[in-house]
């Protein structure tokens, strides 16, 4: 992403989602909007700093498919459980 614009993916992600947090505030209330904004901020921060924790030198495709599916499912479960997006 940094090849097209001079800002990081995390910053761009949060900036592009900000209008939706405002719409969520109007439509669903402040609790839903706040939890969604916090979730978006955490995704932005983690995405920008993931390279410091994880390196992908050797990738096993089967393991990545299983681990990725489990992690995405767990993430969605957490978001839905706490009524966030």
C-alpha distances in whole Angstrom, upper triangle without the diagonal:
4,5,6,7,9,8,7,6,10,11,9,11,14,14,14,16,19,21,21,23,25,26,27,29,31,31,31,32,31,31,29,27,27,26,23,22,22,21,18,18,18,16,13,15,16,12,11,15,15,15,18,20,19,18,18,21,23,22,25,24,26,26,22,23,26,24,21,24,26,23,22,25,26,23,24,28,27,26,28,31,30,30,26,23
4,5,5,6,6,6,7,10,11,10,12,15,15,15,18,20,22,23,24,26,28,29,30,33,33,33,34,33,33,31,28,28,28,25,23,23,22,19,19,19,17,14,16,16,13,11,14,15,14,17,20,19,19,19,21,24,23,27,26,29,28,25,26,29,27,24,27,28,26,24,28,29,26,27,30,30,28,31,33,32,32,28,25
4,6,7,9,10,10,14,14,13,15,18,18,18,21,23,24,26,27,29,30,31,33,35,36,36,37,36,36,34,31,31,31,28,26,27,26,22,22,23,20,18,19,20,16,15,18,18,17,20,22,21,20,20,22,24,24,27,26,30,29,26,27,30,28,26,28,30,28,27,30,31,28,30,33,32,31,34,36,35,35,31,28
4,7,9,10,10,14,14,11,14,17,16,15,19,21,22,23,25,27,28,29,31,33,33,34,35,34,35,32,30,30,30,27,25,26,25,22,22,23,21,18,20,21,17,16,19,20,19,22,25,24,23,23,25,27,27,30,28,31,31,28,28,31,30,27,29,31,29,27,31,32,29,29,33,32,30,33,36,35,34,30,27
4,6,8,9,12,11,9,12,14,13,13,17,18,20,21,23,24,26,27,29,31,32,32,33,32,32,30,27,28,28,25,23,24,23,20,20,21,19,16,18,19,16,15,18,20,19,22,24,24,24,24,26,29,28,31,30,33,33,29,30,33,31,28,30,32,29,27,31,31,28,29,33,32,29,32,35,33,32,29,26
4,7,10,12,10,10,13,15,14,15,18,19,21,23,24,25,27,28,30,32,33,34,34,32,33,31,28,28,28,26,23,24,24,20,19,21,19,16,17,19,16,14,17,19,18,20,23,23,23,24,26,29,29,32,32,34,33,30,31,34,32,29,31,33,30,28,32,32,29,30,34,32,30,33,36,34,33,30,27
4,7,8,7,7,10,11,11,12,15,16,18,20,21,22,24,25,27,29,30,30,31,29,29,28,25,24,25,22,19,20,20,17,15,17,16,12,13,15,13,11,14,16,16,18,21,21,22,23,25,28,28,31,30,33,32,28,29,32,29,26,29,30,27,26,29,29,26,27,30,29,27,30,32,30,30,26,24
4,5,5,6,9,10,11,12,14,16,19,20,20,22,24,25,26,29,30,29,30,28,28,26,23,23,23,20,18,18,18,14,13,14,12,9,10,12,9,7,10,12,13,15,17,18,18,20,22,25,24,27,27,30,28,25,26,28,26,23,25,27,23,22,26,26,22,24,27,26,24,27,29,28,28,24,22
4,6,5,6,9,10,10,12,14,17,17,18,21,22,22,24,27,27,27,28,26,26,24,21,21,21,18,16,17,15,12,12,13,10,7,10,11,7,7,11,12,13,15,17,17,18,18,21,24,23,25,25,27,26,22,23,25,23,20,22,24,20,19,22,23,19,21,24,23,21,24,27,25,25,21,19
4,5,5,6,9,10,11,12,16,16,16,19,20,20,22,25,25,25,25,23,23,21,19,18,17,15,13,13,12,9,8,9,7,4,6,8,6,5,9,11,13,15,16,16,18,19,23,25,24,26,26,28,26,22,24,25,22,20,22,23,19,18,21,21,17,19,22,20,19,22,24,22,22,19,16
4,5,5,6,9,10,11,14,15,15,17,19,20,21,23,25,24,24,22,23,21,18,18,18,16,13,14,14,10,9,11,10,6,8,11,10,8,12,14,16,17,19,20,21,23,26,28,27,30,29,31,30,26,27,29,26,23,25,26,23,21,24,24,21,22,25,23,21,24,26,24,24,20,18
4,6,5,6,9,10,13,14,14,17,18,19,21,23,24,24,24,23,24,22,19,19,19,16,14,15,15,11,11,13,11,8,11,13,11,11,14,16,17,19,21,21,23,23,27,29,27,30,29,31,30,26,27,29,26,23,25,26,23,21,24,25,21,22,25,24,21,24,26,25,24,20,17
4,6,5,6,9,11,12,12,15,16,17,18,21,21,21,22,21,21,19,16,16,16,13,11,13,12,8,9,11,9,7,10,12,10,10,14,15,17,19,20,20,22,23,26,28,26,28,27,29,27,24,24,26,24,20,22,23,20,18,21,21,17,18,21,20,17,20,23,21,20,17,14
4,6,5,6,10,10,10,12,14,14,16,18,19,19,19,18,18,16,13,13,14,11,8,10,10,6,6,9,8,6,9,12,11,11,15,16,19,20,21,22,24,25,28,30,29,31,30,31,30,26,27,28,25,22,24,24,21,19,22,22,18,18,21,19,17,20,22,20,19,15,13
4,5,5,8,10,10,12,14,15,16,18,20,20,20,19,20,18,15,15,16,13,11,13,13,10,10,13,12,10,13,15,14,14,17,19,21,23,24,25,27,28,31,33,31,34,32,34,33,29,30,31,29,26,27,28,25,23,25,25,21,22,25,23,20,23,25,23,21,18,16
4,6,7,8,10,12,13,14,16,18,18,19,20,19,20,18,15,16,17,13,12,15,14,10,12,15,13,11,15,17,15,15,19,20,22,24,26,26,27,28,31,33,31,33,31,33,32,28,28,30,28,25,26,27,24,21,24,24,21,20,24,23,19,22,24,23,21,17,14
4,6,5,7,9,10,11,13,15,15,16,17,16,17,14,11,13,13,10,9,12,11,8,10,13,11,11,14,16,15,16,19,20,23,25,25,26,27,28,32,33,31,33,31,32,31,28,27,29,27,23,24,25,22,19,21,22,18,18,21,19,16,18,21,19,17,14,11
4,5,5,7,9,10,11,13,14,15,15,14,15,14,10,11,13,10,8,11,12,9,10,13,13,12,15,17,17,17,20,22,25,26,27,28,30,31,34,36,34,36,34,36,34,31,31,32,30,27,27,28,25,22,24,24,20,20,23,21,18,20,22,20,18,14,13
4,5,5,6,9,10,11,12,14,14,14,16,14,11,13,15,12,10,14,15,12,14,17,16,16,19,21,20,21,24,25,28,30,31,31,33,34,37,39,37,38,36,38,37,33,33,34,32,29,29,30,27,24,26,26,23,22,24,23,19,21,23,21,19,16,14
4,5,5,6,9,10,10,11,12,13,14,11,9,11,13,9,9,13,13,11,13,16,15,15,18,20,20,21,24,25,28,29,30,30,32,33,36,37,35,36,34,35,34,31,30,31,30,26,26,27,25,22,23,23,20,18,21,20,16,17,20,18,15,12,10
4,5,5,6,9,10,10,10,9,11,9,5,8,9,7,6,10,11,9,11,14,14,14,17,19,19,20,23,24,27,29,29,30,32,33,36,38,36,37,35,36,35,32,31,32,30,27,27,27,24,22,23,23,19,18,20,18,15,16,18,16,14,11,10
4,5,5,7,9,10,10,9,12,11,7,10,12,10,9,13,14,13,14,17,18,18,20,22,22,23,26,27,30,32,32,33,35,36,40,41,39,41,39,40,38,35,35,35,33,30,30,31,28,25,26,26,23,22,23,22,18,19,21,19,16,14,13
4,5,5,6,8,9,10,13,11,8,12,13,11,11,15,16,14,17,19,19,19,22,24,24,25,28,29,32,34,34,34,37,37,41,42,40,41,39,39,38,35,34,35,33,30,30,30,28,25,26,26,23,21,23,22,18,19,21,19,16,14,13
4,5,5,5,7,8,9,7,5,9,10,8,10,13,13,13,15,18,18,19,21,23,23,25,27,28,31,33,32,33,35,36,40,41,38,39,37,38,36,33,32,33,31,28,28,28,26,23,23,23,20,18,20,19,15,15,17,15,12,10,10
4,6,6,5,5,8,7,5,8,10,10,10,13,14,14,16,19,19,20,22,24,25,26,28,29,33,34,34,35,37,38,42,43,41,42,40,41,39,36,35,36,34,31,30,30,28,26,26,25,22,21,22,20,17,17,19,16,13,12,12
4,6,6,8,11,10,9,12,14,13,14,17,18,18,19,22,23,23,26,27,28,29,32,33,36,37,37,38,41,41,45,46,44,45,43,43,42,39,38,38,37,34,33,33,31,28,28,28,25,23,25,23,20,20,21,19,16,15,15
4,6,9,11,9,9,13,14,13,14,17,18,18,20,23,23,24,26,28,28,30,32,33,36,38,37,38,40,41,44,45,43,43,41,41,40,37,36,36,35,32,31,31,29,26,26,26,24,21,22,22,18,17,19,17,14,13,14
4,7,8,6,7,10,11,11,13,15,16,16,19,21,21,23,25,26,27,29,31,31,35,36,35,36,39,39,43,44,41,42,40,39,38,36,34,34,33,30,29,29,27,24,24,24,21,19,20,19,15,14,16,14,10,10,12
4,6,6,6,9,10,11,12,14,16,17,18,20,21,23,24,26,27,29,31,31,35,36,35,36,39,40,44,45,42,43,41,41,40,37,36,36,34,32,31,30,28,26,26,25,22,21,21,19,16,16,17,14,11,11,13
4,6,5,6,8,10,10,12,14,15,16,18,20,21,22,24,25,27,28,29,33,34,33,34,37,39,43,44,41,42,41,41,39,37,36,36,34,31,31,30,28,26,26,25,22,21,21,19,16,16,17,14,12,11,13
4,5,5,6,8,10,11,12,14,15,16,18,20,21,22,24,26,27,28,32,32,31,33,36,37,41,42,40,40,39,39,37,34,34,33,31,29,28,27,25,23,23,22,19,18,18,16,13,14,14,10,9,9,12
4,6,5,6,9,10,11,12,14,15,16,18,20,21,22,24,26,26,30,31,30,31,34,35,39,39,37,38,36,36,34,32,31,31,29,26,26,25,23,21,20,19,17,15,16,14,11,11,12,9,7,6,8
4,6,5,6,9,10,10,12,14,15,16,18,20,21,22,24,25,29,30,29,30,33,34,38,39,37,38,36,37,35,32,32,31,29,27,26,26,24,21,22,21,18,17,18,16,13,14,15,12,10,8,9
4,5,5,6,9,10,10,12,14,15,16,18,20,21,22,24,27,28,27,29,32,33,37,38,36,38,36,37,35,32,32,31,29,27,27,26,23,22,22,21,18,17,18,15,13,14,15,11,11,9,10
4,5,5,6,9,10,11,12,14,15,16,18,20,21,22,25,26,25,26,30,31,35,36,34,35,33,33,31,29,29,28,26,24,23,22,20,18,19,17,14,14,14,12,9,11,12,8,8,6,8
4,5,5,6,9,10,11,12,14,15,16,18,20,21,24,25,25,25,28,29,33,34,32,33,31,32,30,27,27,27,24,22,22,21,19,17,17,17,13,12,14,12,9,11,12,10,8,5,5
4,5,5,6,9,10,10,12,14,15,17,18,20,23,24,24,25,28,29,33,34,32,34,33,33,31,28,28,29,26,24,24,24,21,19,20,19,15,15,17,15,12,14,16,13,12,9,9
4,5,5,6,9,10,10,12,14,15,17,18,21,22,21,23,26,27,31,33,31,32,32,32,30,27,27,27,24,22,23,22,19,18,19,17,14,15,16,13,11,14,15,12,12,9,10
4,5,5,6,9,10,10,12,14,15,16,20,20,20,21,24,25,29,30,28,29,28,28,26,24,24,24,21,19,19,19,15,14,15,14,10,11,13,10,8,12,13,10,11,8,7
4,5,5,6,9,10,10,12,14,15,18,20,20,20,23,24,28,29,27,29,28,29,27,24,24,24,22,19,20,20,17,15,17,16,12,13,16,13,11,14,16,14,13,10,8
4,5,5,6,9,10,11,12,14,17,18,18,20,22,24,28,29,28,30,29,30,28,25,26,26,23,21,22,22,18,17,20,18,15,16,18,16,14,17,18,16,16,13,12
4,5,5,6,8,10,11,12,15,16,15,17,20,22,25,27,25,27,27,28,25,22,23,23,20,18,20,19,15,15,17,16,12,14,16,13,12,16,17,15,16,13,12
4,6,5,6,8,10,10,14,15,15,15,18,19,23,24,23,25,24,25,23,20,20,21,18,16,17,17,14,13,15,14,11,13,15,13,12,16,17,16,16,13,11
4,6,5,6,9,10,13,14,15,16,18,20,23,25,24,26,26,27,25,22,23,24,21,18,20,21,17,16,19,18,15,16,19,17,15,19,21,19,19,16,14
4,5,5,6,8,11,12,13,14,17,19,23,25,24,26,26,28,25,22,24,24,21,19,21,21,18,17,20,19,16,18,20,18,17,21,22,20,21,17,16
4,6,5,6,9,10,10,11,14,16,20,22,21,23,23,24,22,19,20,21,18,16,18,18,14,15,18,16,13,16,18,16,16,20,21,19,21,17,16
4,6,5,8,10,11,11,13,14,18,20,19,21,21,23,21,17,19,20,17,15,18,18,15,14,18,17,14,17,19,18,17,21,22,21,22,19,17
4,6,7,9,11,12,13,15,19,21,21,24,24,26,24,20,22,24,21,18,21,22,18,18,22,21,18,20,23,21,20,24,25,24,25,21,20
4,6,6,7,9,12,14,17,20,20,23,23,25,23,20,22,23,20,18,21,21,18,19,22,21,18,21,23,21,21,25,26,24,26,23,21
4,5,5,6,9,11,14,17,16,19,20,21,19,16,19,20,16,15,18,18,15,16,19,18,16,19,22,20,20,24,25,24,25,22,21
4,5,5,6,9,12,15,15,18,19,22,19,17,20,21,18,17,20,21,18,19,22,21,20,23,25,24,24,27,28,28,29,26,24
4,6,8,11,14,17,17,20,22,24,21,19,22,23,20,19,23,22,19,21,24,23,21,24,26,24,25,29,29,28,30,27,26
4,7,10,13,15,16,18,20,22,18,17,20,20,17,17,20,19,16,18,21,20,19,22,24,22,23,27,27,27,29,26,25
4,7,10,12,12,15,16,18,15,13,17,17,14,14,18,17,15,17,20,19,18,21,23,22,23,26,27,27,29,26,25
4,6,9,10,13,15,17,15,13,17,18,15,15,19,19,17,19,22,22,21,24,26,25,26,29,30,30,32,29,28
4,6,6,10,12,14,13,11,14,16,14,14,17,18,17,18,21,22,21,24,26,26,27,29,31,31,32,30,28
4,7,10,13,15,14,13,16,18,16,17,20,21,20,22,25,25,25,27,29,29,30,33,34,35,36,34,32
4,7,10,12,11,11,14,16,15,16,19,20,19,21,24,24,24,27,29,29,30,33,34,35,36,34,32
4,6,9,8,7,10,12,12,12,15,17,16,18,21,21,22,24,26,27,28,30,31,33,34,32,30
4,6,5,6,9,10,11,12,14,15,16,18,20,21,22,24,25,27,28,30,31,33,34,32,30
4,6,5,6,9,10,10,12,14,15,16,18,20,21,22,24,25,26,28,30,31,32,31,28
4,5,5,6,9,10,11,12,14,15,17,18,20,21,23,24,26,27,28,30,32,30,28
4,5,5,6,8,10,11,12,14,15,16,18,20,21,22,24,26,27,28,30,29,27
4,6,5,6,8,10,10,12,14,15,16,18,19,21,22,24,25,27,28,26,24
4,6,5,6,9,10,10,12,14,15,16,18,20,21,22,24,26,27,25,23
4,6,5,6,9,10,11,12,14,15,16,18,20,21,22,24,26,25,23
4,5,5,6,9,10,10,12,14,15,16,18,20,21,23,24,23,22
4,5,5,6,8,10,10,12,14,15,16,18,20,21,22,21,19
4,6,5,6,9,10,11,12,14,15,16,18,20,21,20,18
4,6,5,6,9,10,10,12,14,15,16,18,20,19,18
4,5,5,6,9,10,11,12,14,15,17,18,17,16
4,5,5,6,9,10,11,12,14,16,16,15,13
4,5,5,6,9,10,10,12,14,15,14,13
4,5,5,6,9,10,10,12,14,14,13
4,5,5,6,9,10,11,12,11,10
4,5,5,6,8,10,10,9,8
4,5,5,6,9,10,10,11
4,6,5,6,9,8,10
4,5,5,6,5,6
4,5,5,6,7
4,6,8,10
4,6,9
4,7
4
